[in-house]
């Protein structure tokens, strides 16, 4: 079952209020790369894809809320839990850079057996882990 099959999660949709403010936040404050920004005039939308620097895995699709129902989930797609995980090759470089840019951390850095982690908010209040996995961990960069 599943032999010869290859799949991956290519995108995670992140509901945003405005494309341009979200692009600015992620590219300027988190150093993400803008991969694609294509107008979809028939749907009154844009296909906006970003990714962390050097990433070759899952991308983030910035999806502008288009209904009042969707708007109520901006900043709370995961019911208040950490939603996304930003894996770093240098936790302290990124943490200090983010602090200098005014990023709000809701949990200070903690050292664990698996690595070091802190929780921060994006511009809408979504919670993210900034994490650097310990050397030898399967997810270490």
C-alpha positions, 0 to 999 in steps of 0.5 A, a space after each residue: 500500500 502506497 508503494 512508489 507513491 510520493 506526496 508532500 504538503 506544498 502549502 499551508 494557507 494562512 488567513 490574512 487581512 491584507 496581502 501587502 501588509 502580510 507580505 511586508 511583515 513576513 519579508 521585512 521582519 522574518 526575512 521570508 522570501 516572496 515566491 509568487 504574487 499572481 493576481 487572480 482577477 476572476 476571483 478578486 484574489 491574489 496567489 501569494 506564496 512566501 517561504 523562510 530563507 533557504 527553505 525547500 519544504 512547505 510554503 505559506 500561502 497568504 490567503 486574504 479573508 474574503 467573507 465575514 466568517 473567514 475574517 473572524 479567524 484571522 490570527 486564530 486559525 488554531 484556537 489559540 495554540 501554536 500554529 506554525 513552527 519556524 525552524 532555525 539554524 541559529 536560534 539566538 541570531 533570529 531571536 535577537 533580530 526579531 526582538 530588535 524588530 519589535 516581534 512580541 514573544 509570549 514565551 521566553 526561550 526555553 532549553 529542552 533536550 530537543 533544542 531551544 524554543 520560544 513562542 512569538 506572535 505574527 502581525 495578526 496574533 497567530 502563535 509560532 514557535 521559533 525553534 532550533 533543534 539540537 544537533 543529532 535531532 532528525 529536524 536539525 538544520 
